[in-house]
Amino acid sequence: NSMTVNYRDGIYQCIDSSYVLQFSNEKVLAFYKYTDDWYLQNNLKDANIRRKEEMLNYLKAYIQKFNVTLIDNNYSTK
């Protein structure tokens, strides 16, 4: 499953084909299954859902890789 990451107003979002995870200050703020909950009314952040942990791990690794790339001045568009 591929995922997309974006950042706005201090909140990271990780989105896949069914879920969106919102993360800030080392905490999961929200986790929604937007395919069933278009208006994001049912926050599943406290539910024990394996996909949430997978997305959180992916997002943390993405943030770490991005930060290391900036520190090392090793950014490339190739």
PyMOL Python script that loads the backbone (N, CA, C, O; Angstrom):
from pymol import cmd

cmd.read_pdbstr("""\
ATOM      1  N   ASN A   1       0.836  -1.191   0.000  1.00  0.00           N
ATOM      2  CA  ASN A   1       0.000   0.000   0.000  1.00  0.00           C
ATOM      3  C   ASN A   1       0.875   1.246   0.000  1.00  0.00           C
ATOM      4  O   ASN A   1       1.713   1.411   0.886  1.00  0.00           O
ATOM      5  N   SER A   2       0.694   2.112  -0.969  1.00  0.00           N
ATOM      6  CA  SER A   2       1.478   3.338  -1.007  1.00  0.00           C
ATOM      7  C   SER A   2       0.838   4.395  -0.106  1.00  0.00           C
ATOM      8  O   SER A   2      -0.367   4.381   0.145  1.00  0.00           O
ATOM      9  N   MET A   3       1.674   5.302   0.366  1.00  0.00           N
ATOM     10  CA  MET A   3       1.215   6.348   1.273  1.00  0.00           C
ATOM     11  C   MET A   3       1.748   7.696   0.818  1.00  0.00           C
ATOM     12  O   MET A   3       2.783   7.789   0.159  1.00  0.00           O
ATOM     13  N   THR A   4       1.020   8.723   1.182  1.00  0.00           N
ATOM     14  CA  THR A   4       1.410  10.098   0.904  1.00  0.00           C
ATOM     15  C   THR A   4       1.554  10.821   2.237  1.00  0.00           C
ATOM     16  O   THR A   4       0.784  10.594   3.170  1.00  0.00           O
ATOM     17  N   VAL A   5       2.557  11.696   2.310  1.00  0.00           N
ATOM     18  CA  VAL A   5       2.785  12.478   3.524  1.00  0.00           C
ATOM     19  C   VAL A   5       2.706  13.952   3.173  1.00  0.00           C
ATOM     20  O   VAL A   5       3.259  14.388   2.163  1.00  0.00           O
ATOM     21  N   ASN A   6       2.014  14.724   4.012  1.00  0.00           N
ATOM     22  CA  ASN A   6       2.046  16.173   3.880  1.00  0.00           C
ATOM     23  C   ASN A   6       2.154  16.801   5.260  1.00  0.00           C
ATOM     24  O   ASN A   6       1.937  16.148   6.281  1.00  0.00           O
ATOM     25  N   TYR A   7       2.494  18.082   5.265  1.00  0.00           N
ATOM     26  CA  TYR A   7       2.707  18.812   6.513  1.00  0.00           C
ATOM     27  C   TYR A   7       2.085  20.183   6.376  1.00  0.00           C
ATOM     28  O   TYR A   7       2.339  20.897   5.405  1.00  0.00           O
ATOM     29  N   ARG A   8       1.261  20.555   7.360  1.00  0.00           N
ATOM     30  CA  ARG A   8       0.655  21.883   7.337  1.00  0.00           C
ATOM     31  C   ARG A   8       0.313  22.305   8.758  1.00  0.00           C
ATOM     32  O   ARG A   8      -0.250  21.531   9.532  1.00  0.00           O
ATOM     33  N   ASP A   9       0.659  23.527   9.085  1.00  0.00           N
ATOM     34  CA  ASP A   9       0.334  24.117  10.385  1.00  0.00           C
ATOM     35  C   ASP A   9       0.768  23.237  11.553  1.00  0.00           C
ATOM     36  O   ASP A   9       0.048  23.115  12.544  1.00  0.00           O
ATOM     37  N   GLY A  10       1.953  22.621  11.436  1.00  0.00           N
ATOM     38  CA  GLY A  10       2.505  21.832  12.529  1.00  0.00           C
ATOM     39  C   GLY A  10       1.973  20.417  12.634  1.00  0.00           C
ATOM     40  O   GLY A  10       2.280  19.710  13.595  1.00  0.00           O
ATOM     41  N   ILE A  11       1.184  19.995  11.665  1.00  0.00           N
ATOM     42  CA  ILE A  11       0.598  18.649  11.697  1.00  0.00           C
ATOM     43  C   ILE A  11       1.010  17.874  10.449  1.00  0.00           C
ATOM     44  O   ILE A  11       0.832  18.332   9.320  1.00  0.00           O
ATOM     45  N   TYR A  12       1.560  16.695  10.683  1.00  0.00           N
ATOM     46  CA  TYR A  12       1.855  15.774   9.595  1.00  0.00           C
ATOM     47  C   TYR A  12       0.625  14.922   9.334  1.00  0.00           C
ATOM     48  O   TYR A  12      -0.088  14.540  10.262  1.00  0.00           O
ATOM     49  N   GLN A  13       0.385  14.631   8.067  1.00  0.00           N
ATOM     50  CA  GLN A  13      -0.679  13.706   7.694  1.00  0.00           C
ATOM     51  C   GLN A  13      -0.084  12.614   6.829  1.00  0.00           C
ATOM     52  O   GLN A  13       0.683  12.876   5.903  1.00  0.00           O
ATOM     53  N   CYS A  14      -0.444  11.409   7.144  1.00  0.00           N
ATOM     54  CA  CYS A  14      -0.061  10.253   6.350  1.00  0.00           C
ATOM     55  C   CYS A  14      -1.370   9.657   5.830  1.00  0.00           C
ATOM     56  O   CYS A  14      -2.272   9.342   6.606  1.00  0.00           O
ATOM     57  N   ILE A  15      -1.459   9.508   4.519  1.00  0.00           N
ATOM     58  CA  ILE A  15      -2.710   9.084   3.888  1.00  0.00           C
ATOM     59  C   ILE A  15      -2.442   7.884   2.996  1.00  0.00           C
ATOM     60  O   ILE A  15      -1.491   7.870   2.215  1.00  0.00           O
ATOM     61  N   ASP A  16      -3.300   6.875   3.126  1.00  0.00           N
ATOM     62  CA  ASP A  16      -3.241   5.750   2.194  1.00  0.00           C
ATOM     63  C   ASP A  16      -4.600   5.623   1.513  1.00  0.00           C
ATOM     64  O   ASP A  16      -5.381   6.575   1.522  1.00  0.00           O
ATOM     65  N   SER A  17      -4.893   4.488   0.934  1.00  0.00           N
ATOM     66  CA  SER A  17      -6.119   4.334   0.156  1.00  0.00           C
ATOM     67  C   SER A  17      -7.385   4.269   1.013  1.00  0.00           C
ATOM     68  O   SER A  17      -8.489   4.338   0.471  1.00  0.00           O
ATOM     69  N   SER A  18      -7.254   4.138   2.334  1.00  0.00           N
ATOM     70  CA  SER A  18      -8.427   4.049   3.209  1.00  0.00           C
ATOM     71  C   SER A  18      -8.363   4.930   4.445  1.00  0.00           C
ATOM     72  O   SER A  18      -9.401   5.350   4.958  1.00  0.00           O
ATOM     73  N   TYR A  19      -7.160   5.217   4.933  1.00  0.00           N
ATOM     74  CA  TYR A  19      -6.997   5.885   6.230  1.00  0.00           C
ATOM     75  C   TYR A  19      -6.209   7.176   6.118  1.00  0.00           C
ATOM     76  O   TYR A  19      -5.444   7.383   5.176  1.00  0.00           O
ATOM     77  N   VAL A  20      -6.415   8.037   7.099  1.00  0.00           N
ATOM     78  CA  VAL A  20      -5.580   9.226   7.278  1.00  0.00           C
ATOM     79  C   VAL A  20      -5.162   9.272   8.746  1.00  0.00           C
ATOM     80  O   VAL A  20      -5.984   9.119   9.649  1.00  0.00           O
ATOM     81  N   LEU A  21      -3.869   9.486   8.961  1.00  0.00           N
ATOM     82  CA  LEU A  21      -3.305   9.595  10.302  1.00  0.00           C
ATOM     83  C   LEU A  21      -2.752  11.003  10.452  1.00  0.00           C
ATOM     84  O   LEU A  21      -2.008  11.471   9.590  1.00  0.00           O
ATOM     85  N   GLN A  22      -3.107  11.682  11.539  1.00  0.00           N
ATOM     86  CA  GLN A  22      -2.599  13.012  11.825  1.00  0.00           C
ATOM     87  C   GLN A  22      -1.698  12.932  13.060  1.00  0.00           C
ATOM     88  O   GLN A  22      -2.049  12.315  14.066  1.00  0.00           O
ATOM     89  N   PHE A  23      -0.520  13.575  12.957  1.00  0.00           N
ATOM     90  CA  PHE A  23       0.540  13.396  13.950  1.00  0.00           C
ATOM     91  C   PHE A  23       1.212  14.735  14.211  1.00  0.00           C
ATOM     92  O   PHE A  23       1.519  15.476  13.277  1.00  0.00           O
ATOM     93  N   SER A  24       1.442  15.044  15.493  1.00  0.00           N
ATOM     94  CA  SER A  24       2.164  16.258  15.860  1.00  0.00           C
ATOM     95  C   SER A  24       2.726  16.092  17.264  1.00  0.00           C
ATOM     96  O   SER A  24       2.105  15.468  18.124  1.00  0.00           O
ATOM     97  N   ASN A  25       3.905  16.656  17.486  1.00  0.00           N
ATOM     98  CA  ASN A  25       4.544  16.635  18.809  1.00  0.00           C
ATOM     99  C   ASN A  25       4.605  15.232  19.405  1.00  0.00           C
ATOM    100  O   ASN A  25       4.303  15.026  20.580  1.00  0.00           O
ATOM    101  N   GLU A  26       5.001  14.277  18.573  1.00  0.00           N
ATOM    102  CA  GLU A  26       5.181  12.884  18.995  1.00  0.00           C
ATOM    103  C   GLU A  26       3.888  12.208  19.454  1.00  0.00           C
ATOM    104  O   GLU A  26       3.931  11.230  20.200  1.00  0.00           O
ATOM    105  N   LYS A  27       2.738  12.727  19.011  1.00  0.00           N
ATOM    106  CA  LYS A  27       1.462  12.127  19.386  1.00  0.00           C
ATOM    107  C   LYS A  27       0.577  11.960  18.161  1.00  0.00           C
ATOM    108  O   LYS A  27       0.586  12.792  17.254  1.00  0.00           O
ATOM    109  N   VAL A  28      -0.180  10.880  18.146  1.00  0.00           N
ATOM    110  CA  VAL A  28      -1.219  10.705  17.136  1.00  0.00           C
ATOM    111  C   VAL A  28      -2.396  11.563  17.567  1.00  0.00           C
ATOM    112  O   VAL A  28      -2.975  11.353  18.633  1.00  0.00           O
ATOM    113  N   LEU A  29      -2.743  12.523  16.734  1.00  0.00           N
ATOM    114  CA  LEU A  29      -3.873  13.402  17.026  1.00  0.00           C
ATOM    115  C   LEU A  29      -5.188  12.780  16.568  1.00  0.00           C
ATOM    116  O   LEU A  29      -6.220  12.902  17.227  1.00  0.00           O
ATOM    117  N   ALA A  30      -5.118  12.109  15.418  1.00  0.00           N
ATOM    118  CA  ALA A  30      -6.342  11.548  14.854  1.00  0.00           C
ATOM    119  C   ALA A  30      -6.000  10.428  13.883  1.00  0.00           C
ATOM    120  O   ALA A  30      -4.922  10.392  13.290  1.00  0.00           O
ATOM    121  N   PHE A  31      -6.944   9.525  13.743  1.00  0.00           N
ATOM    122  CA  PHE A  31      -6.831   8.417  12.795  1.00  0.00           C
ATOM    123  C   PHE A  31      -8.239   8.098  12.311  1.00  0.00           C
ATOM    124  O   PHE A  31      -9.103   7.698  13.090  1.00  0.00           O
ATOM    125  N   TYR A  32      -8.454   8.281  11.024  1.00  0.00           N
ATOM    126  CA  TYR A  32      -9.785   8.099  10.458  1.00  0.00           C
ATOM    127  C   TYR A  32      -9.754   7.119   9.292  1.00  0.00           C
ATOM    128  O   TYR A  32      -8.775   7.048   8.548  1.00  0.00           O
ATOM    129  N   LYS A  33     -10.825   6.375   9.148  1.00  0.00           N
ATOM    130  CA  LYS A  33     -11.035   5.570   7.942  1.00  0.00           C
ATOM    131  C   LYS A  33     -11.959   6.393   7.051  1.00  0.00           C
ATOM    132  O   LYS A  33     -13.181   6.252   7.094  1.00  0.00           O
ATOM    133  N   TYR A  34     -11.345   7.254   6.242  1.00  0.00           N
ATOM    134  CA  TYR A  34     -12.125   8.223   5.482  1.00  0.00           C
ATOM    135  C   TYR A  34     -12.996   7.606   4.404  1.00  0.00           C
ATOM    136  O   TYR A  34     -13.928   8.254   3.926  1.00  0.00           O
ATOM    137  N   THR A  35     -12.718   6.373   4.010  1.00  0.00           N
ATOM    138  CA  THR A  35     -13.575   5.725   3.017  1.00  0.00           C
ATOM    139  C   THR A  35     -14.955   5.417   3.585  1.00  0.00           C
ATOM    140  O   THR A  35     -15.926   5.319   2.834  1.00  0.00           O
ATOM    141  N   ASP A  36     -15.050   5.264   4.900  1.00  0.00           N
ATOM    142  CA  ASP A  36     -16.335   5.025   5.572  1.00  0.00           C
ATOM    143  C   ASP A  36     -16.831   6.251   6.336  1.00  0.00           C
ATOM    144  O   ASP A  36     -17.999   6.317   6.720  1.00  0.00           O
ATOM    145  N   ASP A  37     -15.940   7.224   6.555  1.00  0.00           N
ATOM    146  CA  ASP A  37     -16.231   8.369   7.422  1.00  0.00           C
ATOM    147  C   ASP A  37     -15.759   9.647   6.723  1.00  0.00           C
ATOM    148  O   ASP A  37     -14.770  10.259   7.129  1.00  0.00           O
ATOM    149  N   TRP A  38     -16.470  10.038   5.680  1.00  0.00           N
ATOM    150  CA  TRP A  38     -16.054  11.166   4.842  1.00  0.00           C
ATOM    151  C   TRP A  38     -15.900  12.467   5.598  1.00  0.00           C
ATOM    152  O   TRP A  38     -15.070  13.296   5.226  1.00  0.00           O
ATOM    153  N   TYR A  39     -16.669  12.671   6.640  1.00  0.00           N
ATOM    154  CA  TYR A  39     -16.617  13.924   7.387  1.00  0.00           C
ATOM    155  C   TYR A  39     -15.692  13.848   8.606  1.00  0.00           C
ATOM    156  O   TYR A  39     -15.656  14.766   9.426  1.00  0.00           O
ATOM    157  N   LEU A  40     -14.959  12.763   8.711  1.00  0.00           N
ATOM    158  CA  LEU A  40     -13.972  12.571   9.775  1.00  0.00           C
ATOM    159  C   LEU A  40     -14.578  12.835  11.159  1.00  0.00           C
ATOM    160  O   LEU A  40     -14.067  13.641  11.936  1.00  0.00           O
ATOM    161  N   GLN A  41     -15.659  12.146  11.438  1.00  0.00           N
ATOM    162  CA  GLN A  41     -16.374  12.288  12.699  1.00  0.00           C
ATOM    163  C   GLN A  41     -15.942  11.249  13.741  1.00  0.00           C
ATOM    164  O   GLN A  41     -16.038  11.502  14.942  1.00  0.00           O
ATOM    165  N   ASN A  42     -15.470  10.089  13.290  1.00  0.00           N
ATOM    166  CA  ASN A  42     -15.172   8.967  14.188  1.00  0.00           C
ATOM    167  C   ASN A  42     -13.657   8.785  14.313  1.00  0.00           C
ATOM    168  O   ASN A  42     -13.048   8.062  13.524  1.00  0.00           O
ATOM    169  N   ASN A  43     -13.056   9.438  15.300  1.00  0.00           N
ATOM    170  CA  ASN A  43     -11.618   9.366  15.503  1.00  0.00           C
ATOM    171  C   ASN A  43     -11.249   8.012  16.109  1.00  0.00           C
ATOM    172  O   ASN A  43     -11.690   7.667  17.205  1.00  0.00           O
ATOM    173  N   LEU A  44     -10.439   7.259  15.383  1.00  0.00           N
ATOM    174  CA  LEU A  44     -10.041   5.910  15.795  1.00  0.00           C
ATOM    175  C   LEU A  44      -8.659   5.881  16.438  1.00  0.00           C
ATOM    176  O   LEU A  44      -8.043   4.818  16.519  1.00  0.00           O
ATOM    177  N   LYS A  45      -8.161   7.025  16.894  1.00  0.00           N
ATOM    178  CA  LYS A  45      -6.780   7.082  17.394  1.00  0.00           C
ATOM    179  C   LYS A  45      -6.527   6.163  18.581  1.00  0.00           C
ATOM    180  O   LYS A  45      -5.398   5.711  18.771  1.00  0.00           O
ATOM    181  N   ASP A  46      -7.535   5.877  19.372  1.00  0.00           N
ATOM    182  CA  ASP A  46      -7.354   5.012  20.533  1.00  0.00           C
ATOM    183  C   ASP A  46      -7.707   3.556  20.258  1.00  0.00           C
ATOM    184  O   ASP A  46      -7.548   2.701  21.130  1.00  0.00           O
ATOM    185  N   ALA A  47      -8.176   3.276  19.070  1.00  0.00           N
ATOM    186  CA  ALA A  47      -8.520   1.902  18.702  1.00  0.00           C
ATOM    187  C   ALA A  47      -7.252   1.114  18.372  1.00  0.00           C
ATOM    188  O   ALA A  47      -6.282   1.674  17.862  1.00  0.00           O
ATOM    189  N   ASN A  48      -7.267  -0.158  18.661  1.00  0.00           N
ATOM    190  CA  ASN A  48      -6.133  -1.030  18.384  1.00  0.00           C
ATOM    191  C   ASN A  48      -6.244  -1.541  16.944  1.00  0.00           C
ATOM    192  O   ASN A  48      -6.754  -2.633  16.692  1.00  0.00           O
ATOM    193  N   ILE A  49      -5.757  -0.729  16.016  1.00  0.00           N
ATOM    194  CA  ILE A  49      -5.829  -1.058  14.588  1.00  0.00           C
ATOM    195  C   ILE A  49      -4.407  -1.175  14.059  1.00  0.00           C
ATOM    196  O   ILE A  49      -3.626  -0.227  14.134  1.00  0.00           O
ATOM    197  N   ARG A  50      -4.084  -2.327  13.532  1.00  0.00           N
ATOM    198  CA  ARG A  50      -2.721  -2.582  13.063  1.00  0.00           C
ATOM    199  C   ARG A  50      -2.265  -1.567  12.017  1.00  0.00           C
ATOM    200  O   ARG A  50      -1.106  -1.153  12.021  1.00  0.00           O
ATOM    201  N   ARG A  51      -3.158  -1.169  11.132  1.00  0.00           N
ATOM    202  CA  ARG A  51      -2.788  -0.224  10.076  1.00  0.00           C
ATOM    203  C   ARG A  51      -2.328   1.111  10.662  1.00  0.00           C
ATOM    204  O   ARG A  51      -1.454   1.761  10.088  1.00  0.00           O
ATOM    205  N   LYS A  52      -2.888   1.522  11.774  1.00  0.00           N
ATOM    206  CA  LYS A  52      -2.475   2.766  12.428  1.00  0.00           C
ATOM    207  C   LYS A  52      -0.998   2.695  12.799  1.00  0.00           C
ATOM    208  O   LYS A  52      -0.248   3.638  12.547  1.00  0.00           O
ATOM    209  N   GLU A  53      -0.581   1.589  13.392  1.00  0.00           N
ATOM    210  CA  GLU A  53       0.824   1.426  13.790  1.00  0.00           C
ATOM    211  C   GLU A  53       1.738   1.372  12.572  1.00  0.00           C
ATOM    212  O   GLU A  53       2.840   1.921  12.606  1.00  0.00           O
ATOM    213  N   GLU A  54       1.307   0.728  11.513  1.00  0.00           N
ATOM    214  CA  GLU A  54       2.110   0.671  10.283  1.00  0.00           C
ATOM    215  C   GLU A  54       2.296   2.069   9.697  1.00  0.00           C
ATOM    216  O   GLU A  54       3.398   2.445   9.297  1.00  0.00           O
ATOM    217  N   MET A  55       1.219   2.820   9.655  1.00  0.00           N
ATOM    218  CA  MET A  55       1.306   4.179   9.111  1.00  0.00           C
ATOM    219  C   MET A  55       2.142   5.087  10.002  1.00  0.00           C
ATOM    220  O   MET A  55       2.895   5.923   9.504  1.00  0.00           O
ATOM    221  N   LEU A  56       2.015   4.931  11.310  1.00  0.00           N
ATOM    222  CA  LEU A  56       2.807   5.732  12.236  1.00  0.00           C
ATOM    223  C   LEU A  56       4.293   5.433  12.082  1.00  0.00           C
ATOM    224  O   LEU A  56       5.106   6.357  12.061  1.00  0.00           O
ATOM    225  N   ASN A  57       4.655   4.178  11.976  1.00  0.00           N
ATOM    226  CA  ASN A  57       6.057   3.809  11.774  1.00  0.00           C
ATOM    227  C   ASN A  57       6.595   4.359  10.459  1.00  0.00           C
ATOM    228  O   ASN A  57       7.722   4.851  10.404  1.00  0.00           O
ATOM    229  N   TYR A  58       5.792   4.278   9.403  1.00  0.00           N
ATOM    230  CA  TYR A  58       6.193   4.820   8.104  1.00  0.00           C
ATOM    231  C   TYR A  58       6.424   6.325   8.223  1.00  0.00           C
ATOM    232  O   TYR A  58       7.431   6.846   7.745  1.00  0.00           O
ATOM    233  N   LEU A  59       5.490   7.013   8.860  1.00  0.00           N
ATOM    234  CA  LEU A  59       5.590   8.464   8.987  1.00  0.00           C
ATOM    235  C   LEU A  59       6.807   8.874   9.802  1.00  0.00           C
ATOM    236  O   LEU A  59       7.505   9.814   9.423  1.00  0.00           O
ATOM    237  N   LYS A  60       7.077   8.203  10.899  1.00  0.00           N
ATOM    238  CA  LYS A  60       8.247   8.528  11.719  1.00  0.00           C
ATOM    239  C   LYS A  60       9.540   8.309  10.936  1.00  0.00           C
ATOM    240  O   LYS A  60      10.470   9.110  11.040  1.00  0.00           O
ATOM    241  N   ALA A  61       9.606   7.247  10.167  1.00  0.00           N
ATOM    242  CA  ALA A  61      10.788   6.982   9.339  1.00  0.00           C
ATOM    243  C   ALA A  61      10.931   8.051   8.255  1.00  0.00           C
ATOM    244  O   ALA A  61      12.038   8.501   7.962  1.00  0.00           O
ATOM    245  N   TYR A  62       9.818   8.448   7.670  1.00  0.00           N
ATOM    246  CA  TYR A  62       9.827   9.492   6.640  1.00  0.00           C
ATOM    247  C   TYR A  62      10.362  10.801   7.212  1.00  0.00           C
ATOM    248  O   TYR A  62      11.208  11.449   6.596  1.00  0.00           O
ATOM    249  N   ILE A  63       9.872  11.189   8.385  1.00  0.00           N
ATOM    250  CA  ILE A  63      10.324  12.424   9.034  1.00  0.00           C
ATOM    251  C   ILE A  63      11.809  12.344   9.360  1.00  0.00           C
ATOM    252  O   ILE A  63      12.550  13.302   9.139  1.00  0.00           O
ATOM    253  N   GLN A  64      12.245  11.199   9.886  1.00  0.00           N
ATOM    254  CA  GLN A  64      13.654  11.028  10.217  1.00  0.00           C
ATOM    255  C   GLN A  64      14.533  11.128   8.974  1.00  0.00           C
ATOM    256  O   GLN A  64      15.566  11.797   8.994  1.00  0.00           O
ATOM    257  N   LYS A  65      14.133  10.474   7.913  1.00  0.00           N
ATOM    258  CA  LYS A  65      14.914  10.523   6.662  1.00  0.00           C
ATOM    259  C   LYS A  65      14.964  11.943   6.116  1.00  0.00           C
ATOM    260  O   LYS A  65      16.015  12.391   5.659  1.00  0.00           O
ATOM    261  N   PHE A  66      13.861  12.643   6.158  1.00  0.00           N
ATOM    262  CA  PHE A  66      13.822  14.025   5.688  1.00  0.00           C
ATOM    263  C   PHE A  66      14.776  14.899   6.495  1.00  0.00           C
ATOM    264  O   PHE A  66      15.542  15.674   5.923  1.00  0.00           O
ATOM    265  N   ASN A  67      14.734  14.778   7.819  1.00  0.00           N
ATOM    266  CA  ASN A  67      15.598  15.585   8.682  1.00  0.00           C
ATOM    267  C   ASN A  67      17.070  15.287   8.454  1.00  0.00           C
ATOM    268  O   ASN A  67      17.882  16.211   8.393  1.00  0.00           O
ATOM    269  N   VAL A  68      17.428  14.019   8.326  1.00  0.00           N
ATOM    270  CA  VAL A  68      18.825  13.643   8.065  1.00  0.00           C
ATOM    271  C   VAL A  68      19.277  14.198   6.720  1.00  0.00           C
ATOM    272  O   VAL A  68      20.404  14.677   6.594  1.00  0.00           O
ATOM    273  N   THR A  69      18.423  14.138   5.737  1.00  0.00           N
ATOM    274  CA  THR A  69      18.752  14.665   4.412  1.00  0.00           C
ATOM    275  C   THR A  69      19.044  16.159   4.492  1.00  0.00           C
ATOM    276  O   THR A  69      19.983  16.640   3.858  1.00  0.00           O
ATOM    277  N   LEU A  70      18.248  16.897   5.265  1.00  0.00           N
ATOM    278  CA  LEU A  70      18.491  18.332   5.417  1.00  0.00           C
ATOM    279  C   LEU A  70      19.787  18.604   6.175  1.00  0.00           C
ATOM    280  O   LEU A  70      20.571  19.465   5.775  1.00  0.00           O
ATOM    281  N   ILE A  71      20.014  17.881   7.257  1.00  0.00           N
ATOM    282  CA  ILE A  71      21.221  18.071   8.061  1.00  0.00           C
ATOM    283  C   ILE A  71      22.472  17.807   7.233  1.00  0.00           C
ATOM    284  O   ILE A  71      23.451  18.550   7.316  1.00  0.00           O
ATOM    285  N   ASP A  72      22.432  16.744   6.433  1.00  0.00           N
ATOM    286  CA  ASP A  72      23.589  16.379   5.612  1.00  0.00           C
ATOM    287  C   ASP A  72      23.663  17.160   4.301  1.00  0.00           C
ATOM    288  O   ASP A  72      24.593  16.969   3.518  1.00  0.00           O
ATOM    289  N   ASN A  73      22.685  18.040   4.059  1.00  0.00           N
ATOM    290  CA  ASN A  73      22.624  18.801   2.821  1.00  0.00           C
ATOM    291  C   ASN A  73      22.745  17.869   1.615  1.00  0.00           C
ATOM    292  O   ASN A  73      23.539  18.100   0.702  1.00  0.00           O
ATOM    293  N   ASN A  74      21.945  16.826   1.641  1.00  0.00           N
ATOM    294  CA  ASN A  74      22.055  15.752   0.649  1.00  0.00           C
ATOM    295  C   ASN A  74      20.779  15.609  -0.165  1.00  0.00           C
ATOM    296  O   ASN A  74      20.449  14.507  -0.604  1.00  0.00           O
ATOM    297  N   TYR A  75      20.061  16.697  -0.372  1.00  0.00           N
ATOM    298  CA  TYR A  75      18.787  16.643  -1.098  1.00  0.00           C
ATOM    299  C   TYR A  75      19.036  16.565  -2.591  1.00  0.00           C
ATOM    300  O   TYR A  75      19.874  17.287  -3.131  1.00  0.00           O
ATOM    301  N   SER A  76      18.316  15.700  -3.241  1.00  0.00           N
ATOM    302  CA  SER A  76      18.429  15.568  -4.696  1.00  0.00           C
ATOM    303  C   SER A  76      17.061  15.287  -5.273  1.00  0.00           C
ATOM    304  O   SER A  76      16.259  14.586  -4.657  1.00  0.00           O
ATOM    305  N   THR A  77      16.785  15.823  -6.445  1.00  0.00           N
ATOM    306  CA  THR A  77      15.512  15.572  -7.117  1.00  0.00           C
ATOM    307  C   THR A  77      15.624  14.427  -8.106  1.00  0.00           C
ATOM    308  O   THR A  77      14.653  14.111  -8.794  1.00  0.00           O
ATOM    309  N   LYS A  78      16.782  13.803  -8.189  1.00  0.00           N
ATOM    310  CA  LYS A  78      16.995  12.693  -9.130  1.00  0.00           C
ATOM    311  C   LYS A  78      16.423  11.422  -8.609  1.00  0.00           C
ATOM    312  O   LYS A  78      16.511  10.388  -9.271  1.00  0.00           O
TER     313      LYS A  78
END
""", "prot")
cmd.dss("prot")
cmd.show_as("cartoon", "prot")
cmd.util.cbc("prot")
cmd.orient("prot")
